[in-house]
Amino acid sequence: MTYQFIRDKLARGETIILDGGTGTDIQRRGAPMSGETWCADVNGTHGAIVRSVHDDYVRAGADIIAANTFATSPLSFNAYGRDDELAKLDTLAVGYAKAAAKGHKVAVAGSFSTQRPVIKGTDRTDLSKNWTRDEAMVLFRRKAQHLKALGVDLIMMEMMRDLDYSLWACEAAMETGLPVWIGISVEKHSDRLTGFGREDQDYEAVAKAMAALKPEAISIMHTSPNITDEAIVILRKYWAGPIGTYPECGYYAAPDWQFVDVIAPADLVAKSRDWQKLGATAFGGCCGLGPDHIHALAKGFGK
């Protein structure tokens, strides 16, 4: 299993380099984004671009690359009546990532989100569409088990931010027996941290619940670099295991990512060193950050 070298590095407390924003880099290279399912459909229409993004992250020095399966969220696909299309798109996505990793010491992660439809032109979740726990678990288990069947080395739960859908999805991923990394996304409202897009969800409560699941690692991801420090400190109250960081820069105005106020690669390395002092050992980038950032991290941390 390719993941073993990651587990060994975690055990030794060594630095792990993650990839950058897959969906935003696909957009940057000219593939059209959907206002409903963002970068999901490009797996079937622009496979060469998807593969090129993974190739560049491997060349940049990533130890882990994530397949383009974040946007194939079982909730959003269910909301749009597209359940039967999800497996095919995930099969293509994992295939591109595995092809890029072949011949390299690189683990392939299946990205797993709980994205729901967003309010048109924004990154805000439309909270009017809901599922019961039982309904959601059927969808989540189907996604998780299919990623396992496709042969991913680990599952990366991304943009976890609440005590309902995120917690249920993580439970479904843990049931596969695969290594699971949980990525929590955080925002700041006044003087309190909340789940991204879920102002009703207290971040500290989410962090405590995710830590109780005992995954392989927990990351602060798709979060502003300016509040990542604070989020790590709170997470450390409940989690003694490995921590990763991969921040986002810019913002989403469906269907496209807006590349504004993007941190310079050298500044990302400097911030990552600060996060290392707080206990983080895995570093990468999320939306808005690309191969140049990952190359700088790999070089900066001596890979």
Backbone bond lengths (Angstrom), bond angles and torsions (degrees), N, CA, C in turn:
res aa  C-N    CA-C-N  psi(-1)  N-CA   C-N-CA  omega(-1)  CA-C   N-CA-C  phi
1 M - - - 1.473 - - 1.523 109.74 -
2 T 1.326 117.29 127.94 1.459 121.62 -176.26 1.525 112.47 -62.14
3 Y 1.328 117.24 -24.27 1.450 119.73 -176.24 1.522 113.66 -68.17
4 Q 1.322 118.45 -18.78 1.455 120.09 -172.87 1.530 112.34 -57.64
5 F 1.331 117.74 -36.86 1.463 118.33 -179.33 1.526 110.87 -68.53
6 I 1.334 117.72 -28.06 1.463 121.17 174.60 1.519 109.58 -68.91
7 R 1.318 115.93 -45.37 1.471 119.79 179.47 1.526 111.13 -61.47
8 D 1.328 116.79 -38.80 1.464 120.38 178.48 1.526 111.06 -64.94
9 K 1.334 116.41 -41.44 1.472 120.09 178.79 1.525 110.65 -65.62
10 L 1.319 116.80 -40.47 1.460 119.91 177.26 1.527 110.63 -60.72
11 A 1.324 116.24 -43.23 1.468 120.82 -178.35 1.523 111.46 -63.20
12 R 1.342 115.41 -33.03 1.466 119.70 -179.52 1.523 112.28 -88.64
13 G 1.329 117.44 -2.97 1.458 121.11 -179.22 1.512 113.17 72.23
14 E 1.337 116.87 24.27 1.464 120.83 -178.64 1.525 111.21 -84.67
15 T 1.312 116.17 159.10 1.460 122.05 -178.33 1.522 111.43 -72.65
16 I 1.315 115.52 137.41 1.463 123.06 175.37 1.526 107.64 -118.60
17 I 1.325 116.11 133.53 1.463 121.21 178.58 1.523 109.12 -102.07
18 L 1.320 115.40 123.42 1.452 122.28 177.27 1.525 109.48 -93.38
19 D 1.320 117.61 172.09 1.459 118.93 176.29 1.524 109.97 -85.28
20 G 1.319 116.33 -170.86 1.461 121.53 -179.84 1.517 111.00 -108.38
21 G 1.322 115.74 -159.35 1.455 120.52 -178.99 1.519 111.54 -69.44
22 T 1.330 117.10 111.80 1.463 120.36 -178.80 1.522 111.14 -75.19
23 G 1.321 117.25 -52.22 1.455 120.19 -178.02 1.511 113.59 -61.17
24 T 1.335 116.88 -42.59 1.463 119.03 -178.67 1.520 111.81 -70.28
25 D 1.324 117.46 -31.06 1.456 118.69 177.41 1.529 111.06 -74.27
26 I 1.321 117.01 -31.41 1.464 120.36 173.03 1.527 109.46 -61.90
27 Q 1.331 116.08 -44.78 1.467 120.17 177.09 1.521 111.16 -61.46
28 R 1.332 116.32 -43.79 1.459 121.37 -177.90 1.530 111.23 -59.27
29 R 1.326 116.36 -27.54 1.469 120.69 -177.96 1.528 112.99 -91.09
30 G 1.325 116.65 6.45 1.459 119.85 170.49 1.505 117.81 106.10
31 A 1.324 118.90 -1.30 1.467 119.80 178.65 1.527 109.47 -75.45
32 P 1.331 117.84 138.33 1.466 120.92 -178.73 1.524 111.87 -74.12
33 M 1.318 116.52 139.98 1.453 122.27 178.72 1.528 110.45 -99.23
34 S 1.323 116.30 150.28 1.455 122.33 179.44 1.525 110.09 -96.38
35 G 1.317 116.31 141.06 1.453 120.31 176.44 1.516 112.47 -71.93
36 E 1.338 116.99 -13.64 1.465 120.65 179.56 1.523 112.46 -102.76
37 T 1.330 116.35 -49.84 1.465 119.48 -173.64 1.526 112.47 -120.42
38 W 1.314 117.40 21.81 1.467 125.69 173.55 1.522 112.30 48.49
39 C 1.338 118.59 -112.94 1.463 121.13 -172.33 1.527 112.92 -98.06
40 A 1.312 117.92 12.86 1.465 120.44 -175.60 1.524 112.61 -66.61
41 D 1.324 116.99 -45.69 1.466 120.08 -172.45 1.522 113.87 -71.53
42 V 1.331 117.79 -18.23 1.468 118.67 179.85 1.525 111.46 -65.92
43 N 1.328 117.42 -18.22 1.473 118.61 174.74 1.523 110.85 -58.71
44 G 1.329 116.52 -32.78 1.448 120.43 -179.64 1.516 114.96 -95.19
45 T 1.340 117.15 -15.32 1.469 119.90 -175.00 1.525 114.54 -115.01
46 H 1.321 117.56 -25.39 1.464 121.31 -175.46 1.530 110.28 -137.09
47 G 1.321 115.09 51.24 1.461 120.33 -176.61 1.510 114.25 -58.31
48 A 1.343 117.07 -35.04 1.467 119.47 -179.36 1.521 111.28 -63.47
49 I 1.332 117.16 -34.94 1.468 120.40 178.22 1.524 109.96 -70.09
50 V 1.328 116.66 -43.64 1.471 119.85 178.55 1.522 109.91 -58.03
51 R 1.320 116.25 -47.11 1.465 120.54 -179.99 1.526 111.11 -61.77
52 S 1.327 117.71 -39.48 1.472 120.38 -177.96 1.523 111.56 -64.63
53 V 1.334 116.63 -34.57 1.468 119.83 177.41 1.522 110.16 -63.77
54 H 1.326 117.01 -47.20 1.469 120.21 178.35 1.533 110.95 -62.00
55 D 1.316 117.00 -42.81 1.467 120.36 179.01 1.519 111.20 -56.68
56 D 1.325 116.14 -43.10 1.460 119.50 -177.90 1.519 112.36 -69.08
57 Y 1.322 117.51 -34.23 1.466 119.22 176.94 1.522 111.26 -70.50
58 V 1.320 117.10 -35.93 1.466 119.74 175.17 1.525 109.54 -63.19
59 R 1.327 116.55 -46.61 1.473 120.08 179.07 1.523 111.73 -63.32
60 A 1.333 116.86 -31.65 1.466 120.74 -179.01 1.520 112.48 -70.97
61 G 1.344 116.82 -18.90 1.463 119.58 177.41 1.511 116.03 114.76
62 A 1.341 118.08 14.60 1.468 120.15 179.87 1.521 111.31 -67.46
63 D 1.328 116.24 138.70 1.464 122.19 173.31 1.526 110.55 -86.48
64 I 1.338 115.95 -27.42 1.463 122.02 179.38 1.521 108.41 -131.24
65 I 1.329 116.91 131.33 1.462 120.95 171.00 1.519 107.63 -117.91
66 A 1.331 116.27 144.04 1.461 121.38 -178.59 1.523 109.95 -104.25
67 A 1.327 116.07 126.91 1.458 120.68 176.52 1.531 109.67 -61.01
68 N 1.327 115.54 155.48 1.463 121.24 -177.49 1.529 110.63 -78.78
69 T 1.336 114.93 62.63 1.459 121.19 -177.75 1.527 112.57 -118.32
70 F 1.334 116.96 8.50 1.471 120.64 177.43 1.531 110.26 -63.85
71 A 1.330 116.50 -47.91 1.465 120.69 -173.22 1.514 113.63 -77.35
72 T 1.341 117.22 -11.94 1.466 119.55 174.37 1.526 108.77 -83.97
73 S 1.301 114.52 54.34 1.457 120.34 -178.97 1.527 110.06 -68.19
74 P 1.333 117.80 130.61 1.463 119.25 179.10 1.520 113.28 -61.16
75 L 1.338 117.35 -26.80 1.463 119.24 179.26 1.522 111.36 -74.57
76 S 1.323 117.38 -48.19 1.459 118.94 -178.97 1.527 111.30 -65.84
77 F 1.335 116.98 -40.88 1.461 119.13 179.43 1.529 111.09 -65.20
78 N 1.315 116.62 -35.54 1.461 119.90 176.35 1.530 110.47 -66.99
79 A 1.324 116.53 -41.91 1.468 120.47 -179.77 1.520 111.81 -61.66
80 Y 1.334 116.53 -32.36 1.461 120.52 -179.35 1.533 112.85 -95.36
81 G 1.333 117.30 8.55 1.450 120.82 177.41 1.513 113.83 69.17
82 R 1.339 116.86 33.22 1.462 120.94 -175.03 1.534 112.68 -119.75
83 D 1.304 117.92 26.62 1.469 121.17 -177.14 1.523 112.90 -51.40
84 D 1.325 116.47 -40.76 1.468 120.43 -174.43 1.528 113.26 -70.74
85 E 1.336 118.39 -13.29 1.462 121.44 -178.15 1.520 112.85 -91.68
86 L 1.320 116.68 -18.20 1.462 120.63 -171.80 1.523 112.75 -62.02
87 A 1.322 117.45 -46.24 1.469 120.81 -175.89 1.525 111.30 -61.76
88 K 1.320 117.56 -40.97 1.464 120.51 -179.77 1.522 111.09 -63.65
89 L 1.338 116.95 -43.38 1.466 120.37 -179.71 1.529 111.26 -66.70
90 D 1.333 116.56 -37.64 1.465 119.54 177.43 1.520 111.43 -67.90
91 T 1.321 116.67 -37.32 1.466 119.97 178.18 1.524 110.52 -61.29
92 L 1.319 116.75 -44.09 1.467 120.55 177.87 1.529 110.62 -63.68
93 A 1.342 115.91 -45.53 1.465 120.65 -176.42 1.523 112.12 -61.13
94 V 1.324 116.53 -47.63 1.467 119.94 -179.80 1.524 110.01 -65.13
95 G 1.310 116.99 -35.60 1.463 120.27 177.49 1.512 112.71 -60.61
96 Y 1.327 117.38 -42.70 1.473 120.50 178.49 1.525 110.95 -63.45
97 A 1.335 116.54 -43.23 1.466 120.15 -178.74 1.520 111.37 -66.39
98 K 1.332 116.98 -42.67 1.464 120.27 -179.95 1.526 111.43 -66.11
99 A 1.325 116.62 -35.26 1.464 119.72 178.02 1.523 110.32 -65.66
100 A 1.336 117.04 -39.33 1.463 120.59 179.07 1.521 111.63 -68.43
101 A 1.324 116.57 -34.18 1.467 120.56 -177.57 1.526 112.92 -81.20
102 K 1.319 117.48 -18.50 1.458 121.15 -175.49 1.524 111.41 -57.70
103 G 1.328 115.45 130.20 1.461 120.49 -179.78 1.511 114.15 84.99
104 H 1.339 116.33 0.83 1.474 121.20 179.98 1.527 109.07 -123.53
105 K 1.298 116.40 155.71 1.457 121.37 176.41 1.526 107.96 -84.68
106 V 1.319 114.31 74.32 1.459 122.12 -174.97 1.523 108.79 -137.52
107 A 1.326 116.97 130.84 1.457 121.61 177.19 1.523 109.69 -90.22
108 V 1.326 115.85 145.50 1.463 121.78 178.96 1.528 109.34 -107.23
109 A 1.317 115.08 123.08 1.460 121.20 178.70 1.526 110.05 -102.00
110 G 1.308 115.71 144.50 1.456 120.79 168.36 1.511 107.88 -93.09
111 S 1.330 116.86 116.43 1.462 120.84 178.67 1.530 109.42 -77.76
112 F 1.329 116.19 140.96 1.468 121.41 -173.72 1.527 107.28 -140.25
113 S 1.329 116.67 119.21 1.468 120.48 179.59 1.520 111.18 -121.85
114 T 1.321 114.67 169.74 1.468 121.35 174.62 1.524 109.65 -115.07
115 Q 1.341 116.24 30.44 1.459 120.78 -178.93 1.526 110.58 -55.50
116 R 1.318 113.95 136.61 1.460 121.08 172.72 1.533 107.45 -116.64
117 P 1.325 118.59 170.11 1.466 119.00 176.17 1.524 110.93 -52.61
118 V 1.338 115.83 142.93 1.459 120.44 178.69 1.527 109.85 -105.78
119 I 1.307 115.32 159.36 1.462 120.69 175.37 1.519 108.20 -67.56
120 K 1.302 117.70 130.39 1.459 123.58 -172.52 1.530 112.22 -49.26
121 G 1.337 115.41 128.65 1.457 121.79 177.10 1.514 114.93 80.36
122 T 1.347 117.68 8.15 1.469 121.12 -177.86 1.521 110.43 -132.96
123 D 1.341 115.07 -179.24 1.468 120.17 171.90 1.524 110.20 -109.32
124 R 1.324 116.72 14.63 1.459 121.51 -177.65 1.521 111.29 -88.37
125 T 1.316 116.10 129.36 1.461 121.48 -179.33 1.529 111.05 -67.13
126 D 1.328 115.09 136.91 1.461 120.99 172.16 1.525 106.92 -79.16
127 L 1.309 116.03 103.62 1.464 121.15 -173.38 1.523 113.41 -81.70
128 S 1.329 116.54 3.82 1.462 119.11 -177.61 1.523 112.77 -78.02
129 K 1.337 116.99 -21.09 1.461 121.10 -180.00 1.516 109.59 -96.81
130 N 1.345 116.38 121.41 1.451 120.29 -176.72 1.524 111.70 -135.37
131 W 1.332 115.08 159.31 1.452 123.64 178.41 1.528 107.95 -127.81
132 T 1.316 117.15 149.79 1.461 119.42 171.64 1.526 107.84 -72.79
133 R 1.329 115.81 165.97 1.460 118.69 177.41 1.524 110.95 -58.44
134 D 1.323 117.33 -44.20 1.466 119.92 -178.35 1.525 111.29 -63.01
135 E 1.328 117.50 -42.37 1.461 121.14 178.97 1.521 111.08 -62.84
136 A 1.329 115.59 -44.99 1.462 120.36 -178.19 1.526 110.69 -66.17
137 M 1.322 117.55 -40.72 1.460 120.18 -177.06 1.524 112.18 -64.07
138 V 1.316 117.95 -33.82 1.467 119.98 175.41 1.524 109.60 -59.89
139 L 1.322 116.71 -45.40 1.468 121.51 -179.19 1.521 111.06 -68.47
140 F 1.327 117.05 -43.46 1.462 121.02 -177.89 1.530 111.51 -66.00
141 R 1.313 116.55 -42.56 1.475 119.09 -179.75 1.522 111.15 -65.26
142 R 1.320 116.42 -37.73 1.469 119.93 178.53 1.535 110.20 -61.55
143 K 1.310 116.04 -44.79 1.469 120.69 179.29 1.528 110.76 -63.73
144 A 1.323 116.86 -49.91 1.457 121.45 -176.30 1.525 111.64 -62.10
145 Q 1.315 116.80 -45.53 1.462 120.02 -177.92 1.530 111.00 -68.04
146 H 1.324 117.56 -32.62 1.459 119.80 177.87 1.525 110.78 -69.30
147 L 1.331 117.60 -40.64 1.465 119.88 175.84 1.527 110.19 -59.62
148 K 1.317 116.84 -40.94 1.467 120.01 177.73 1.525 110.58 -62.84
149 A 1.329 116.63 -44.53 1.460 120.58 -179.82 1.520 112.15 -62.57
150 L 1.336 117.16 -29.29 1.459 121.64 179.19 1.530 112.33 -76.04
151 G 1.326 117.04 -10.15 1.458 120.58 174.94 1.508 116.03 88.11
152 V 1.351 117.46 26.47 1.471 117.84 175.34 1.527 108.70 -67.22
153 D 1.318 115.84 154.41 1.467 120.59 -178.85 1.523 112.53 -82.45
154 L 1.318 115.76 -25.91 1.459 121.61 179.39 1.513 108.74 -158.62
155 I 1.319 116.27 165.39 1.459 121.73 174.57 1.520 107.78 -112.70
156 M 1.336 115.81 129.61 1.461 121.56 176.58 1.518 108.45 -107.53
157 M 1.314 115.28 108.15 1.462 121.21 175.44 1.529 107.26 -77.70
158 E 1.323 116.62 119.78 1.467 119.17 -171.81 1.530 111.91 -122.82
159 M 1.327 114.12 141.18 1.464 123.88 -174.93 1.519 111.54 60.90
160 M 1.310 116.23 43.99 1.457 120.88 170.30 1.531 106.96 -74.00
161 R 1.349 115.68 133.72 1.470 116.85 -172.69 1.519 114.74 -154.51
162 D 1.338 117.83 8.91 1.460 118.73 -176.91 1.521 111.26 -151.34
163 L 1.322 114.34 172.59 1.456 120.90 -177.36 1.522 112.27 -100.04
164 D 1.334 116.42 10.30 1.454 118.93 173.63 1.519 109.13 -111.90
165 Y 1.327 118.52 -89.65 1.459 121.00 -173.45 1.528 113.57 -59.56
166 S 1.327 117.62 -42.38 1.466 119.98 -178.75 1.519 111.00 -63.92
167 L 1.309 116.55 -44.09 1.466 120.29 -179.15 1.531 110.27 -64.67
168 W 1.326 116.90 -43.13 1.463 120.08 179.53 1.533 111.15 -63.47
169 A 1.342 116.27 -43.83 1.464 119.92 -179.03 1.526 110.88 -63.15
170 C 1.330 116.51 -41.08 1.472 119.45 178.41 1.519 111.02 -64.12
171 E 1.318 117.21 -37.32 1.459 120.21 177.03 1.529 110.55 -62.74
172 A 1.327 116.65 -40.91 1.472 120.55 178.45 1.518 110.98 -64.23
173 A 1.329 117.20 -39.96 1.464 120.88 178.58 1.519 111.05 -66.23
174 M 1.323 116.85 -41.96 1.462 120.54 -179.89 1.532 111.33 -63.13
175 E 1.322 117.25 -29.77 1.465 120.97 -179.81 1.530 112.49 -64.58
176 T 1.332 118.38 -21.90 1.466 120.82 -178.55 1.510 112.68 -70.54
177 G 1.325 117.54 -21.52 1.457 120.80 -175.72 1.514 113.31 83.40
178 L 1.332 117.32 -3.42 1.460 120.47 175.99 1.526 109.90 -76.80
179 P 1.345 117.53 157.86 1.464 119.41 170.96 1.526 109.55 -60.61
180 V 1.321 116.96 136.22 1.462 121.65 -178.93 1.520 109.95 -124.63
181 W 1.330 115.97 127.33 1.457 123.07 170.85 1.521 107.07 -105.70
182 I 1.310 117.16 131.42 1.459 121.50 179.43 1.526 109.31 -106.39
183 G 1.325 115.93 122.12 1.467 121.43 178.05 1.517 109.81 -106.19
184 I 1.327 116.42 118.31 1.467 121.83 -179.50 1.531 109.27 -99.82
185 S 1.329 116.38 135.22 1.467 121.86 179.36 1.524 109.13 -110.46
186 V 1.326 114.87 133.89 1.461 121.45 -167.25 1.523 111.13 -129.05
187 E 1.318 115.83 145.26 1.465 123.10 171.30 1.520 109.00 -128.75
188 K 1.340 115.69 163.13 1.464 119.55 176.50 1.518 109.45 -116.26
189 H 1.312 115.41 128.63 1.454 122.41 177.11 1.527 107.16 -122.88
190 S 1.327 115.13 113.87 1.469 120.79 -173.61 1.517 108.35 57.43
191 D 1.322 118.35 -113.16 1.470 120.45 -177.54 1.523 112.31 -112.52
192 R 1.347 118.14 16.70 1.459 119.62 -178.37 1.523 111.17 -127.04
193 L 1.333 114.90 147.41 1.449 121.21 177.48 1.524 108.82 -93.93
194 T 1.343 115.06 137.44 1.457 121.02 179.32 1.525 109.36 -131.70
195 G 1.310 115.89 171.08 1.441 119.72 172.51 1.525 109.82 -67.03
196 F 1.340 117.11 145.41 1.460 121.82 -178.13 1.529 110.08 -60.37
197 G 1.330 116.29 121.79 1.454 120.53 -179.80 1.509 114.41 74.08
198 R 1.323 117.29 4.50 1.463 122.30 179.35 1.526 108.77 -130.78
199 E 1.319 115.48 74.60 1.461 120.50 -177.92 1.528 111.78 -61.81
200 D 1.339 115.93 -18.79 1.458 120.08 178.89 1.526 112.68 -80.38
201 Q 1.342 116.79 -4.84 1.464 121.10 -174.98 1.531 110.21 -111.28
202 D 1.305 116.14 114.44 1.459 121.60 179.57 1.522 110.23 -70.78
203 Y 1.321 116.63 125.60 1.466 120.27 -176.34 1.516 112.44 -59.07
204 E 1.331 117.64 -42.21 1.464 119.38 -177.25 1.529 111.44 -60.69
205 A 1.329 116.61 -38.87 1.463 119.96 178.03 1.527 110.93 -66.35
206 V 1.330 116.00 -38.44 1.469 120.13 178.07 1.520 110.15 -65.52
207 A 1.333 116.61 -45.80 1.469 120.61 -179.75 1.527 110.73 -59.75
208 K 1.321 117.05 -42.59 1.469 121.19 -179.95 1.533 110.78 -62.81
209 A 1.335 117.00 -42.50 1.463 120.95 -178.77 1.523 111.39 -68.35
210 M 1.327 117.31 -40.06 1.464 120.39 179.64 1.525 110.65 -67.24
211 A 1.323 117.03 -38.96 1.461 120.74 178.85 1.526 110.75 -63.27
212 A 1.326 116.70 -34.88 1.463 120.88 -178.88 1.525 112.17 -65.80
213 L 1.329 117.94 -19.73 1.464 121.29 178.12 1.528 112.18 -74.98
214 K 1.305 116.93 -17.18 1.467 123.68 178.88 1.536 113.03 57.95
215 P 1.334 117.01 57.95 1.465 120.42 175.56 1.520 110.32 -75.67
216 E 1.321 117.23 -178.61 1.467 121.41 177.24 1.524 111.13 -69.38
217 A 1.315 116.68 -38.72 1.463 121.52 -177.72 1.518 108.67 -157.27
218 I 1.321 116.00 158.66 1.466 121.86 174.45 1.522 107.71 -128.22
219 S 1.320 115.87 132.23 1.462 121.35 -178.96 1.524 110.85 -117.47
220 I 1.314 114.97 151.88 1.458 121.76 167.41 1.527 104.91 -98.97
221 M 1.322 116.67 110.95 1.464 120.46 -171.35 1.531 110.02 -135.37
222 H 1.340 115.00 164.08 1.464 121.24 -176.55 1.526 109.66 42.89
223 T 1.318 113.44 49.89 1.462 123.16 -177.84 1.512 107.83 -136.23
224 S 1.320 118.04 144.45 1.458 120.67 178.73 1.532 110.82 -58.25
225 P 1.345 117.25 138.32 1.469 119.17 175.46 1.530 112.06 -57.11
226 N 1.333 116.69 -24.03 1.459 121.01 -175.14 1.523 113.95 -74.01
227 I 1.334 117.72 -18.43 1.470 119.36 178.64 1.526 112.46 -119.89
228 T 1.333 116.25 2.94 1.465 119.36 179.83 1.524 111.39 -62.46
229 D 1.339 117.44 -39.26 1.469 120.78 178.91 1.529 110.83 -55.61
230 E 1.327 115.46 -50.42 1.467 120.82 -177.84 1.527 110.78 -62.01
231 A 1.326 115.84 -39.05 1.463 119.82 -179.67 1.525 111.49 -65.73
232 I 1.335 117.11 -38.15 1.467 120.38 178.52 1.530 110.50 -64.10
233 V 1.312 116.07 -44.54 1.465 120.40 -178.26 1.531 110.54 -58.72
234 I 1.328 116.43 -42.97 1.470 119.96 179.18 1.527 110.41 -67.67
235 L 1.330 116.79 -43.41 1.463 120.72 179.53 1.522 111.22 -58.17
236 R 1.330 117.48 -39.81 1.465 122.07 -176.98 1.529 112.41 -62.55
237 K 1.323 117.34 -19.24 1.459 120.06 177.61 1.527 111.43 -66.09
238 Y 1.337 115.77 -25.15 1.465 120.62 -174.44 1.522 113.65 -121.11
239 W 1.316 116.91 -9.44 1.464 120.39 -171.52 1.522 110.49 -133.63
240 A 1.330 116.56 118.53 1.461 121.69 179.61 1.522 111.98 -101.36
241 G 1.338 116.83 -1.65 1.456 120.78 -177.17 1.517 113.31 -86.02
242 P 1.344 116.50 -169.66 1.471 121.19 -177.70 1.520 112.37 -63.21
243 I 1.329 114.74 142.33 1.472 122.42 178.91 1.519 109.64 -122.56
244 G 1.317 116.35 137.93 1.455 121.70 174.60 1.523 110.70 -118.89
245 T 1.325 116.23 160.08 1.458 121.10 175.29 1.526 108.64 -136.63
246 Y 1.327 116.36 130.54 1.460 120.05 169.71 1.528 109.02 -149.05
247 P 1.333 115.24 92.61 1.462 121.83 -173.39 1.525 113.09 -76.64
248 E 1.330 114.91 165.37 1.455 121.24 173.92 1.523 109.25 -111.19
249 C 1.344 115.24 158.76 1.457 121.65 175.08 1.522 108.18 -140.16
250 G 1.325 116.91 134.91 1.448 121.38 -175.38 1.517 109.30 101.29
251 Y 1.324 116.27 -160.84 1.462 119.30 179.00 1.524 110.05 -157.22
252 Y 1.309 114.31 161.00 1.462 121.66 -177.58 1.518 109.61 -100.28
253 A 1.315 116.25 126.04 1.459 122.57 171.69 1.520 104.77 -124.28
254 A 1.332 116.71 89.70 1.467 122.48 -171.05 1.533 111.50 -41.43
255 P 1.354 116.11 128.37 1.459 127.11 13.89 1.533 115.33 -98.17
256 D 1.326 118.93 -1.14 1.467 119.90 -170.16 1.520 113.32 -113.16
257 W 1.339 114.08 148.51 1.460 120.75 172.60 1.519 108.69 -79.23
258 Q 1.340 115.35 139.69 1.458 121.82 178.32 1.527 108.60 -102.44
259 F 1.329 116.29 113.97 1.464 121.39 -175.04 1.536 110.08 -86.41
260 V 1.320 116.14 80.31 1.455 121.30 179.79 1.522 109.64 -123.77
261 D 1.341 115.41 150.38 1.469 121.18 177.92 1.528 112.20 51.19
262 V 1.333 115.77 41.89 1.463 120.28 -179.94 1.527 110.07 -77.27
263 I 1.300 116.86 128.43 1.454 122.01 -179.41 1.532 110.39 -64.53
264 A 1.313 117.36 140.44 1.458 121.31 177.84 1.533 109.14 -70.85
265 P 1.333 117.28 148.05 1.471 119.57 -179.91 1.525 113.23 -52.33
266 A 1.337 117.45 -43.80 1.465 119.98 -179.24 1.520 111.38 -63.81
267 D 1.335 116.42 -35.99 1.462 120.06 179.24 1.530 111.14 -70.91
268 L 1.336 116.74 -33.15 1.465 119.63 176.07 1.525 110.17 -64.81
269 V 1.317 116.82 -40.26 1.461 120.15 177.51 1.526 110.07 -61.71
270 A 1.330 116.15 -43.85 1.471 120.34 -179.66 1.529 110.98 -62.86
271 K 1.342 116.17 -44.36 1.462 119.08 178.43 1.532 110.98 -64.56
272 S 1.319 116.00 -37.83 1.471 119.78 179.90 1.515 111.03 -64.61
273 R 1.307 117.04 -33.88 1.464 119.87 176.14 1.533 110.44 -65.37
274 D 1.330 116.60 -36.62 1.466 120.17 175.33 1.529 110.13 -63.87
275 W 1.338 116.00 -42.04 1.468 119.84 179.79 1.518 111.10 -68.50
276 Q 1.331 116.55 -30.57 1.455 120.44 175.99 1.529 110.20 -62.38
277 K 1.309 116.54 -38.44 1.461 120.55 178.82 1.527 111.68 -65.28
278 L 1.342 115.85 -24.42 1.463 120.40 178.78 1.528 111.96 -89.17
279 G 1.337 116.68 -2.78 1.448 120.26 175.41 1.511 116.67 119.28
280 A 1.332 118.76 -3.11 1.462 120.94 -179.62 1.529 110.75 -75.37
281 T 1.342 115.78 145.19 1.463 120.16 178.01 1.532 112.65 -130.38
282 A 1.341 117.74 -6.15 1.466 121.34 177.76 1.522 108.82 -120.89
283 F 1.333 116.40 133.08 1.458 120.22 -173.08 1.523 111.38 -136.33
284 G 1.326 116.08 139.60 1.455 121.36 177.49 1.509 109.39 -164.61
285 G 1.325 115.39 -154.76 1.459 120.35 -179.51 1.516 109.97 -140.51
286 C 1.320 116.22 157.35 1.447 121.07 176.47 1.536 107.79 -117.34
287 C 1.311 117.77 -148.68 1.460 121.90 -172.82 1.527 112.43 -52.50
288 G 1.323 115.36 133.33 1.452 121.92 178.98 1.506 114.62 93.32
289 L 1.343 117.92 -16.70 1.455 122.36 -178.99 1.524 109.84 -106.13
290 G 1.339 116.55 139.08 1.454 120.22 -171.99 1.511 115.08 -125.12
291 P 1.338 116.63 -163.95 1.464 121.86 -176.54 1.520 114.47 -57.01
292 D 1.319 119.01 -33.25 1.462 120.69 178.35 1.522 110.98 -61.83
293 H 1.325 116.41 -37.11 1.465 120.21 178.41 1.529 111.01 -67.89
294 I 1.326 116.00 -39.77 1.464 119.28 -178.47 1.532 110.25 -71.37
295 H 1.310 116.61 -37.96 1.471 119.81 176.27 1.523 110.23 -61.20
296 A 1.344 116.68 -41.35 1.463 120.15 -179.76 1.533 110.18 -65.82
297 L 1.341 117.22 -39.81 1.465 119.72 177.90 1.522 111.60 -64.89
298 A 1.336 116.36 -44.36 1.473 120.17 179.47 1.529 110.82 -60.21
299 K 1.325 116.25 -44.53 1.448 120.47 179.47 1.536 111.57 -68.66
300 G 1.337 114.86 -41.81 1.464 120.16 -176.72 1.508 112.81 -66.20
301 F 1.343 116.43 -31.14 1.463 120.09 179.35 1.518 113.09 -100.90
302 G 1.327 115.26 17.00 1.459 121.26 168.09 1.495 116.40 76.74
303 K 1.351 117.88 25.03 1.453 118.25 178.02 1.535 110.49 -79.52
